[in-house]
Amino acid sequence: MRAVRYHEAGGPEVLELEEVERPEPGPGEVLVEVEAASVNPVDAKFRAWGVPSMPKTTGSDLAGTVAAVGAGADYAAGDRVFGTGLHTDRFSGGSFADYAVVPTDLLAPLPEGVTFAEGAAVALVGVTAWRAFVDHAGLEPGATAFVHGGNGGVGHVAVGLADALGATPVATARPEHHDAVRGFGASAVLDYDREDLAEAAREAMGGGADAVLDHMPDRYFGADVELAGQEGDVAVIAGDGATLPDVTAARSKELDIHLMSMSNLATHPEMPDMAPILARLGRLLAGDRLEVAIDRTHSLAEAGEAHRAVMEESVVGKVVVEP
């Protein structure tokens, strides 16, 4: 079978399409014939940093059909599935390949009417948005939610999820993406680089946000605190800084700051099971209550270009690779 692997850390050019041996599922695992995989910024970051065991097949998200079933796995050959593993030890194969072995607790059935591309595109970003707004922030109908980067992978799904939950989402995006983000369910869209961002956000929401989703705390944490309402929730899903900026103002508002980590989601026992979250996302997609946007599609041979686009271009939604 074919797989896109890297043997050393580096830019997109280190990705190579190679012939490798097809894996076999073990207990609690299934072999998935991959119909679609999607690119996440973290995939490109792992490639750039390198990982402990190389060569490594890139890719965290996938959707496809079950080709073989390991002992104790509650699936059957031919089942449509989607899931995400985020480079965990339990999903070490990667998804940019013709086949991938995946533990069943990282998978969910893909409903009829939802395409493989949509399933692959929503997996990691959907779980991230769900955990931020539902598990951590407890977002409820009538609440207000603020999303940085409403056109991005996590951002556009977070906007749609907040809308599906009955909350009122407000987001940021570049001007050329405002219409698209409104289409995902945002009641208002603001330029992300405006100097009065916090003031404009509070005006758009009619007060402070009940929940904020931030992927760049080094840049926006101060604004998050300003635009959040008293006793609001701020979920931080990324950020390269070792510490947050001054939290004194956050303390005065008694904000709950949630520092999320997705890289160990499937390995730490205190983390929630992803399968139920994926199943709920699938039902929302099937019921047209949630949309996942696909900016473009590439072949396995174009994996390097897919990685480059995610890191260097302002895409709307997700970039998908189809073997």
N, C-alpha and C positions, 0 to 999 in steps of 0.2 A: 504494500500500500504506500501512498504518498504522505509525507508529513513535512511541514515547514519548521525547520530547526535552526538553532544557532549554537555554534561550538565555542564562541567567545563573546564577551561583552562588546557592544559597539552600536553603531547606527543601523538604520534599516538595511544597509547593504550586507550585514552579517547573516541575514535570514537566507536560508538555502532550502530549496524544494528537493527532498531526497526520497529514495526508496528505502523503507524500513519494514521490519517484520510486523505482521499484524498481531496485536496483543490478544490475550485470552482473559475473559472475566474470572475473577475469583469469587469466593463467598460474599454475598451481599452486593455484588457488582453486576453490571450489564455491559455488553459491548454495543455501542451505538454506531450505526452507519451515519456519519455526519452529513447532513444536507445543508447546513448553514452554521457559521460561527461568526461572532462579532468581535470588534476590536475595542478595547478599553485603554485609556491612557496608562493604566498600571501595567498592561502587557508590554507597552513600549518602554516603560521605566525598568521593568525587570530585565528586558533585553539590553538596555543601556548599562545597567548596573552589573549584570551577570547574576547567576544563581549558583548555589553550591555544587549542584550536579549538572554538568553539561556533557554532551549536547542535550538541549532542551527543546521540546516542541512548544511553540508559542500558542497562546489562546486560552481563555478561561470559560467563555460561553459557547454553548452549542445547542443545536436542535437536530433531530433526525429520527430514525427508526431503530428499534431494538433488533440487533442481528443475532445475539447469543445471550444466554442468561446463566449467571453463576448460581451456585447453591444458595437457597434461601432468598433469592431476589424475587420480589413480588411483581414481576413483569413477564410478558411473553413476547416471543419473536414477532415483529411486525408492529408492536405498539409505537405510537408517536410520542416522543418525549422531548423535554427541553430542560436545561439546567446550567449550573455554573459551579466552578471549583476554585477559581482564583489561585492557581499555582500552589495549592496545598499539597502536602505529602500524599494525601489520599486521592488526589486527582493529578498525578504527576505527569500524565501522558500529554496533556495539552489538547486543544480542540481544532487547531489548524491542520487537519488530517482527514483521510478518508474514513478512518475508524478511531474511536476513543473508548477506553474503559472508564466507567464512571460509577461510583458508589450510589446506591439507590436513594440515599437520603439527601443527595445533591440534585435530584431529578424530580420532575412532576409530569403527569400526562399533559400532552399538548392537545387542547381541544380542537375538534374539527372546526374549520372555518378560520383558524389562526394559522398563518403560513409559517413554514420553518424559519424564514428570515425574521419574522416578527418574534418568534419564540427565542431565537438566539439573541436578538437585539435587546429584548427586555430583561433578560435573566439577571445579570449582575446589577445593572442600574436599577431595576425594579425592586430587587431585594434591598438594595441600599436605601432607596427612597422610602420603602415600607418601614424599614427598621428605624429610620430617622423620624418620620412623621407619626407612625402608628405605635411602634414599640417604645420609643424614647419620649417623643413629645406628646403622645396621647391625643393627637389631633381629632377634634370632634366637629360635627355639623355646626355651622355658624361661626366657627373660629376663623381667624385670619392667619395666612401663612405667607412668608416671604422666601423667595428662592433666588439665589444668585445664579446667573448663567442659565436662564430658562430655555435656551436653545440647545444646551449640551446634553450629553447622554443621560446623566442622572437628573439634570435640571428639568428637561422637558417631561420626563416621566413623573417627577415630583410635582410639577404643576398639574398634570393631569390627574394624579392620584389625589392631591388635595381637593381638586374640583369634584372628583368622584365621591370623596368622603363627605361632601357637603360643606367644605370650608371655602373661603374666598382667597385664592392665591394672587399674589402680586410678584412680579419677577423683574430681573434685569436682563438685558440683551443689547447687542449692537443694533443700531437703528434699522438696518436692512433685515433684521430677524424679528422685528416687533410683531408684524402681522402673523407670522408663524406661531409665535409664542402665545398670542391671543387665541389662536386656533386651538391650542392645547388646553385652554381653559382659563388663562390668566385674565383677571378683571382689569389689570393695568400693567404696562410694561415700561420700565425706565431705562435710560442709558446707564450702563454700569459705571461709567467714569465721571458722572456729574458730581460736582463738589458738594451739592446739597442733597446727596442721596438719602440720608437718613430722614431729613425733613420732608422730602418729596414722598418717600415711602410711607411715612406716617399719615401724610395728607391723603394719599391714595387709599389707604386702609381705614381711614377715619379713626386713627389711633394707633397704638402700638401693636406689633405682631404677636400673636399667641405662640407662633413657632417660626424659627428661622433655620434655613438650611444653607450652610456655608462650606465651600470647598477651598477657599483661600483665606484662612484666618489671619495670616500675616498681613494681608492687605485690607480685609474688610471687618475684622473683629470689632474695631472701634465703632464702625457704623452699625454692626449687628446689635451692639449694646444700646446704641441710641434709638434705633428703630423698634426694638423689642418692647413689648408692654411689661408692666410690673408682673413679676413672677412668671415671665414667659420662658420658653425653652429655646436654646440655641444648639443645634446639632452640627458638629464639625466633622466632616467626612474625609478630609484630606488636609494637606498642608505640610510643607517641608521644614517648618521651624520646629525647634525642639520644645519651645514653650509658647504659650499664648501671650499676647501683649498684656498690659496692665489690666487686671480684673477688678480693680477697685470699684469702678462704675457698675460692673455687673453685679457685684456684691450688694451695692446700694439698692439695686432693683430686685434683689433676691432671685436672679435668673438661675435656671438650671442649665448648666453647660454639659453637653453630652459629647464626649470624645470617642468617636466610633472607629473601630478597626475592622476592616473586612478581610485582611490577609490571613487572619487566623480563625475566621468564622467557623470553619468546618473541623477544626482541630481542638478547640477549647470546649470542654464539656459544659461550661456555663453559658455558652452561646446557644441561641435558639436553633431549632431544626429548620433548614431552608426549604424543605419539601412543601410544608403547608403554605408558606408564603408564596412560593412559586405557583402552587395550585390556585391560590386566590388571584394572583396576577393573571393567570391563564383564563380564569372565569371572567375577570373584568374585560380582558381583550375580546373574548368570545361574545360578550354581551354588549360590545361597542361602548363600554363605559370608560375605557382607557385606550389611548392611542400611543403606539411607538413608531417614531418616524425613522425612515431609512434614507440617509442622505445619498448613499451610493453603494454599489456592490462591486466586489473584485473577485478574481479567481485566486486559487492558491498561489499560482505563479506570480501574482501581483501583491503578495502579502506585504512586501516591503513598502510599496506605495500606500497601502492601507494604513500601515503603522505611521508613515510620514504624515498622511493627511490628518490623522487624529491629533497629532502633536503640533502641527504647524498651521492648520487651516481652521477657520471658524465654521464648523459643520453644524447642520441642524439634525439633531438626533444621533443616530449611530451609523457606523460604517460596517458593512457586512461582507464576509468572505464566503463564497459558495464553492465547495470542491467540484 
